[in-house]
Amino acid sequence: MKLTIKKDILQNALNKVSKAISTKNLIPVLAGIKFNLKKNKLTLTASDNDITIQTFITTENEEDFKVEKEGNIIIQGKYILDIVKKLPDKYINIEVFDELKILIYTENSEFHLNGISEEEYPSINLEESKKKVLINNKIFKDLVLQTAFASSNEETKPVLTGLNFNIVGDTLECNSTDSYRLARKIIHLDHNNEENYNIVIPSHNITEFSRILDDDMDSNVELHISNNKVLFIYKNLKFQSRLINGTYPNTSNLIPKEELLTISANINDLYNVIDRASILTSDKEKNIVTLETKDDLLILRSSSQEIGRVEEKMLIKKNNQENIRISFSAKYMMDALKSFSTKTVEIQFVGEVKPILVKSSEDDTLTQLVLPIRTY
């Protein structure tokens, strides 16, 4: 195997696949990146058994990439990444000799690495399904950004550590909850799907995939769903993740149907007021603040016997003359507010011990729910 490649192109590909490398993996070969070189294409693959990422570079432009000899090799991921990142040269040469000896060189630098035989690499099947689901790239990225944060970190309830994709016809409903809050996004797809899907994708995995995506608003992400895996395809990238077994809870009955009071406010102003009100909270996990309305005034308070107390006020709009006093996690409410890209937000209250609904009249596809916390 022998090739010459532009550093930036190789580094970009390595950065993508390296997200699938785990230093804690019990199978040493999975700490490596598999290089598969054909006369007109270099394919890089990395996997930690939980996710698999594959990308390819083609020789469309000989100035970017030139193949002299085909071959396969596995190179330790950590070292190839560091070498390529720190080399100052525009082009990098990679050559394999004596089957497992790797030479990486430029005009003034030379690195010798021990490779691993591709025969030791586990068999990876990135099989596409006959029926695929298409989602616009920008919409997909927003979907993950606006929901994934609400999933649980507790492995005792594995199904809650994932994002629930429920696809019926041309509608995708995404839910994420940790039992204390809920994020829901509903999007309409450009085409009608023959099959319905109800799957749970590990939140960490789908977040990693969304971070790899570029900002191209005109491209689609393909979803290929099988029994226990989902394969995402975007341009020259394949990203496969396991699915979480189990039935996702029906979150629809968590969303209040009735309403006592709805307030509307500028989203940035409200976020900053909650942020300041939470400064003196003693428990950084819950950081409880108490919200109270009096006419067109919103009052936020928090206190700690050890630290002190704070009170913040701001003007709001209300849909009626009702008032409310309710406590909640400042962190959870701030996370919910951050998920909106609108200027204003509506907070809907049902009662002091009922879930708080966060919505926006400018974006009816997104709903956030935060449970109140009893402080008495």
C-alpha positions as CSV (number, residue, x, y, z in Angstrom):
1,M,0.0,0.0,0.0
2,K,1.3,3.4,-1.0
3,L,-0.3,6.8,-1.4
4,T,0.2,10.5,-1.3
5,I,-2.6,12.7,0.0
6,K,-3.3,16.3,0.9
7,K,-3.0,16.7,4.7
8,D,-6.2,18.6,5.1
9,I,-8.3,16.0,3.3
10,L,-6.8,13.1,5.3
11,Q,-7.2,15.0,8.6
12,N,-10.8,15.8,8.0
13,A,-11.6,12.1,7.3
14,L,-9.6,10.9,10.3
15,N,-11.4,13.4,12.6
16,K,-14.8,11.9,11.5
17,V,-14.0,8.2,12.0
18,S,-11.9,8.7,15.2
19,K,-15.2,9.4,17.1
20,A,-15.8,5.7,17.0
21,I,-12.4,4.8,18.6
22,S,-12.6,3.8,22.3
23,T,-9.4,3.6,24.4
24,K,-11.3,1.4,26.9
25,N,-12.2,-1.3,24.4
26,L,-11.3,-4.8,25.4
27,I,-10.5,-5.7,21.7
28,P,-7.1,-3.9,21.0
29,V,-7.6,-3.9,17.3
30,L,-10.6,-1.6,17.7
31,A,-8.2,1.2,18.9
32,G,-7.1,1.3,15.2
33,I,-8.4,2.8,12.0
34,K,-8.8,0.5,9.1
35,F,-7.3,1.8,5.8
36,N,-8.6,0.2,2.7
37,L,-6.9,1.5,-0.5
38,K,-8.1,0.9,-4.0
39,K,-6.9,2.5,-7.2
40,N,-9.4,5.3,-7.0
41,K,-10.7,5.3,-3.4
42,L,-9.4,5.3,0.2
43,T,-11.9,4.0,2.7
44,L,-11.4,4.6,6.5
45,T,-13.3,2.6,9.1
46,A,-13.4,2.8,12.9
47,S,-15.7,1.0,15.4
48,D,-16.1,0.4,19.1
49,N,-18.9,-2.2,18.6
50,D,-21.4,0.4,19.8
51,I,-21.0,2.7,16.8
52,T,-19.2,2.2,13.4
53,I,-18.1,5.2,11.3
54,Q,-16.9,4.9,7.7
55,T,-15.9,7.5,5.2
56,F,-14.2,7.5,1.9
57,I,-11.9,9.8,-0.2
58,T,-11.9,9.4,-4.0
59,T,-9.1,10.3,-6.5
60,E,-11.3,12.7,-8.5
61,N,-8.5,15.3,-8.3
62,E,-5.0,13.9,-8.6
63,E,-3.6,17.0,-6.9
64,D,-5.5,16.0,-3.7
65,F,-4.9,12.2,-3.7
66,K,-2.7,9.8,-5.6
67,V,-2.5,6.0,-5.3
68,E,0.6,4.2,-6.2
69,K,-0.1,0.7,-4.7
70,E,-3.4,-0.8,-3.4
71,G,-3.6,-2.5,0.0
72,N,-5.1,-2.7,3.5
73,I,-3.8,-2.0,7.0
74,I,-4.9,-1.0,10.4
75,I,-3.1,1.9,12.0
76,Q,-3.3,2.9,15.7
77,G,-5.9,5.7,15.7
78,K,-4.3,7.8,18.4
79,Y,-0.9,8.0,16.6
80,I,-2.1,8.5,13.1
81,L,-4.3,11.3,14.3
82,D,-1.5,13.1,16.2
83,I,1.0,12.6,13.4
84,V,-1.3,14.0,10.7
85,K,-2.5,16.9,12.9
86,K,1.0,18.0,13.8
87,L,2.8,17.7,10.5
88,P,3.2,21.1,8.9
89,D,3.4,19.9,5.3
90,K,0.7,20.2,2.6
91,Y,1.1,16.5,1.5
92,I,1.6,13.3,3.5
93,N,3.0,10.0,2.1
94,I,1.9,6.7,3.6
95,E,3.6,3.4,2.7
96,V,3.3,-0.1,4.0
97,F,6.2,-2.6,3.6
98,D,7.0,-6.0,5.0
99,E,3.2,-6.4,5.4
100,L,2.8,-4.7,8.7
101,K,5.5,-1.9,8.8
102,I,4.1,1.6,8.1
103,L,6.1,4.6,7.0
104,I,4.5,8.0,7.2
105,Y,6.8,10.7,5.7
106,T,7.0,14.2,4.3
107,E,10.0,16.2,3.1
108,N,11.5,16.6,6.6
109,S,9.7,14.1,8.8
110,E,9.6,10.4,9.0
111,F,7.5,8.2,11.3
112,H,7.7,4.4,11.5
113,L,4.7,2.6,13.0
114,N,3.8,-1.0,13.6
115,G,0.5,-1.9,11.8
116,I,-2.1,-4.5,12.5
117,S,-3.3,-7.1,10.0
118,E,-6.8,-6.4,8.6
119,E,-7.5,-10.1,9.2
120,E,-7.7,-9.3,12.9
121,Y,-10.4,-6.6,12.4
122,P,-14.0,-7.8,13.1
123,S,-16.4,-8.2,10.3
124,I,-18.5,-5.1,9.9
125,N,-21.7,-5.0,7.9
126,L,-23.0,-1.6,6.9
127,E,-25.9,-2.9,5.0
128,E,-28.4,-0.5,3.5
129,S,-32.1,-1.3,3.7
130,K,-34.4,-1.3,0.7
131,K,-36.6,1.3,2.3
132,K,-34.9,4.4,3.6
133,V,-36.1,7.4,5.5
134,L,-34.9,10.8,4.3
135,I,-34.5,13.9,6.6
136,N,-33.1,17.2,5.5
137,N,-29.7,17.7,7.0
138,K,-30.5,21.1,8.7
139,I,-33.7,19.8,10.2
140,F,-32.0,16.6,11.4
141,K,-29.3,18.6,13.2
142,D,-31.9,20.9,14.8
143,L,-33.9,17.9,15.9
144,V,-31.0,16.4,17.8
145,L,-29.9,19.7,19.3
146,Q,-33.4,20.4,20.5
147,T,-34.1,17.1,22.1
148,A,-31.1,15.0,23.0
149,F,-30.2,17.0,26.1
150,A,-33.3,15.8,27.9
151,S,-32.4,12.1,27.8
152,S,-31.3,10.3,31.0
153,N,-27.7,9.5,32.0
154,E,-28.9,6.7,34.3
155,E,-28.2,3.2,32.9
156,T,-30.7,1.7,35.3
157,K,-33.4,2.8,32.8
158,P,-31.6,2.1,29.5
159,V,-34.5,3.0,27.2
160,L,-34.5,6.6,28.7
161,T,-30.9,7.1,27.7
162,G,-32.0,7.3,24.0
163,L,-34.0,9.3,21.6
164,N,-37.3,7.8,20.5
165,F,-38.0,8.1,16.8
166,N,-41.6,7.4,16.0
167,I,-42.2,7.5,12.2
168,V,-45.7,7.2,10.8
169,G,-46.3,8.1,7.2
170,D,-44.7,11.5,6.6
171,T,-44.4,12.5,10.3
172,L,-41.5,11.9,12.6
173,E,-42.1,12.5,16.3
174,C,-38.9,12.6,18.4
175,N,-39.1,12.3,22.2
176,S,-36.5,12.5,24.9
177,T,-37.0,12.3,28.7
178,D,-35.2,11.5,31.9
179,S,-38.5,11.4,33.9
180,Y,-38.1,14.9,35.2
181,R,-38.4,16.7,31.8
182,L,-39.5,16.0,28.3
183,A,-38.4,17.3,24.9
184,R,-40.6,16.7,21.9
185,K,-40.0,17.7,18.3
186,I,-42.4,16.8,15.5
187,I,-41.3,17.2,11.9
188,H,-43.0,16.5,8.6
189,L,-40.9,14.6,6.0
190,D,-40.9,15.3,2.3
191,H,-42.2,11.8,1.5
192,N,-44.6,9.2,2.8
193,N,-43.0,6.1,4.3
194,E,-44.6,2.8,3.6
195,E,-43.5,1.3,6.9
196,N,-43.9,2.7,10.4
197,Y,-40.9,2.7,12.8
198,N,-40.7,3.1,16.5
199,I,-37.0,2.9,17.6
200,V,-34.8,4.2,20.4
201,I,-31.3,5.4,19.4
202,P,-28.7,6.0,22.1
203,S,-28.6,9.8,22.7
204,H,-24.8,9.9,22.9
205,N,-24.4,8.1,19.5
206,I,-26.9,10.3,17.6
207,T,-25.3,13.4,19.1
208,E,-21.9,12.3,17.9
209,F,-23.3,11.8,14.4
210,S,-24.9,15.2,14.3
211,R,-21.6,16.9,15.3
212,I,-19.9,15.4,12.2
213,L,-22.5,16.8,9.8
214,D,-21.7,20.0,7.9
215,D,-24.1,22.9,7.5
216,D,-25.4,22.0,4.0
217,M,-29.1,22.9,4.0
218,D,-29.8,21.2,0.7
219,S,-28.7,17.7,1.5
220,N,-30.5,14.8,3.2
221,V,-29.6,12.3,5.9
222,E,-30.6,8.8,5.0
223,L,-31.9,6.4,7.8
224,H,-31.7,2.7,7.1
225,I,-33.4,0.9,10.0
226,S,-33.0,-2.8,10.7
227,N,-33.9,-5.0,13.7
228,N,-31.2,-3.9,16.1
229,K,-29.3,-1.2,14.2
230,V,-29.7,2.1,12.4
231,L,-27.4,3.2,9.6
232,F,-27.1,6.9,8.8
233,I,-25.7,7.9,5.4
234,Y,-24.7,11.4,4.6
235,K,-22.6,12.2,1.5
236,N,-19.4,10.2,1.8
237,L,-20.1,9.2,5.4
238,K,-21.7,6.1,7.0
239,F,-22.5,6.0,10.7
240,Q,-24.0,2.9,12.2
241,S,-25.4,2.7,15.8
242,R,-27.0,0.0,17.8
243,L,-30.6,0.5,18.9
244,I,-31.8,0.2,22.5
245,N,-34.1,-2.7,23.2
246,G,-37.3,-2.0,25.1
247,T,-40.6,-0.1,24.7
248,Y,-40.3,3.7,25.1
249,P,-42.9,5.1,27.5
250,N,-46.0,6.9,26.0
251,T,-45.1,10.5,26.8
252,S,-48.3,12.0,25.3
253,N,-50.2,11.7,28.5
254,L,-47.6,13.7,30.3
255,I,-48.5,16.8,28.3
256,P,-51.2,18.8,30.1
257,K,-54.4,19.3,28.2
258,E,-55.9,21.9,30.6
259,E,-54.4,25.3,31.4
260,L,-54.5,27.8,34.3
261,L,-52.2,30.5,33.1
262,T,-49.9,31.2,30.1
263,I,-47.2,33.9,30.3
264,S,-45.1,35.1,27.3
265,A,-41.7,36.8,27.5
266,N,-38.6,37.5,25.6
267,I,-36.6,34.3,25.6
268,N,-33.2,35.9,26.2
269,D,-34.5,38.1,29.0
270,L,-36.2,35.2,30.7
271,Y,-33.1,33.0,30.4
272,N,-30.9,35.6,31.9
273,V,-33.2,36.3,34.8
274,I,-33.4,32.6,35.7
275,D,-29.6,32.3,35.3
276,R,-29.0,35.2,37.7
277,A,-31.6,33.9,40.2
278,S,-29.8,30.5,40.3
279,I,-26.4,31.9,41.2
280,L,-27.0,31.5,45.0
281,T,-28.6,28.1,44.9
282,S,-26.6,25.6,47.0
283,D,-27.4,22.4,45.0
284,K,-25.9,22.8,41.6
285,E,-27.7,19.7,40.3
286,K,-31.3,20.8,41.2
287,N,-30.5,24.6,41.6
288,I,-34.2,25.2,42.6
289,V,-35.7,28.6,41.9
290,T,-39.3,29.8,42.8
291,L,-41.3,31.6,40.2
292,E,-44.2,33.9,41.2
293,T,-46.5,36.1,39.1
294,K,-48.1,39.3,40.4
295,D,-50.2,41.1,37.7
296,D,-47.8,41.7,34.8
297,L,-44.7,41.1,37.0
298,L,-42.6,37.9,37.1
299,I,-40.6,37.4,40.3
300,L,-37.9,34.7,40.6
301,R,-36.3,33.9,44.0
302,S,-33.8,31.5,45.3
303,S,-32.2,31.1,48.7
304,S,-29.6,29.1,50.6
305,Q,-29.1,29.2,54.4
306,E,-25.3,29.0,53.8
307,I,-25.0,31.5,51.0
308,G,-27.9,34.0,51.0
309,R,-30.9,34.9,48.8
310,V,-31.7,36.6,45.5
311,E,-34.8,38.1,43.9
312,E,-35.2,39.0,40.2
313,K,-38.1,40.8,38.5
314,M,-39.2,41.2,34.9
315,L,-42.3,42.3,33.0
316,I,-44.3,39.7,31.2
317,K,-47.6,39.3,29.3
318,K,-50.3,37.1,30.7
319,N,-53.4,35.6,29.0
320,N,-55.6,36.1,32.1
321,Q,-55.6,37.5,35.7
322,E,-54.6,34.3,37.4
323,N,-51.4,34.1,39.4
324,I,-49.1,31.2,40.2
325,R,-46.3,30.3,42.6
326,I,-44.2,27.3,41.5
327,S,-40.6,25.9,42.0
328,F,-38.5,24.1,39.4
329,S,-34.9,23.3,38.5
330,A,-33.3,26.4,36.9
331,K,-30.9,24.2,34.9
332,Y,-33.8,22.2,33.4
333,M,-35.7,25.3,32.5
334,M,-32.6,27.0,31.0
335,D,-31.9,23.9,28.9
336,A,-35.5,24.0,27.7
337,L,-35.3,27.7,26.8
338,K,-32.0,27.2,25.0
339,S,-33.6,24.7,22.6
340,F,-35.7,27.4,21.0
341,S,-34.4,29.6,18.2
342,T,-37.3,32.0,18.5
343,K,-37.5,35.5,20.1
344,T,-40.3,34.9,22.4
345,V,-41.5,31.9,24.5
346,E,-44.7,30.9,26.2
347,I,-44.8,29.2,29.6
348,Q,-48.0,27.4,30.3
349,F,-49.0,26.5,33.9
350,V,-51.7,24.1,35.1
351,G,-51.0,24.2,38.8
352,E,-48.3,24.2,41.5
353,V,-47.6,20.5,41.2
354,K,-48.4,20.0,37.5
355,P,-45.9,19.9,34.7
356,I,-44.8,23.3,33.2
357,L,-45.2,23.5,29.4
358,V,-42.7,25.6,27.4
359,K,-43.7,26.4,23.8
360,S,-43.4,29.2,21.2
361,S,-46.1,30.6,18.9
362,E,-43.3,31.0,16.3
363,D,-42.4,27.3,16.3
364,D,-45.2,24.8,16.9
365,T,-43.1,21.8,16.2
366,L,-41.2,22.0,19.5
367,T,-42.5,21.3,23.0
368,Q,-40.5,21.2,26.2
369,L,-41.9,20.0,29.6
370,V,-40.4,20.6,33.0
371,L,-41.7,19.0,36.2
372,P,-42.1,21.3,39.2
373,I,-40.3,20.6,42.5
374,R,-42.0,20.7,45.9
375,T,-40.3,23.0,48.3
376,Y,-42.5,22.4,51.3
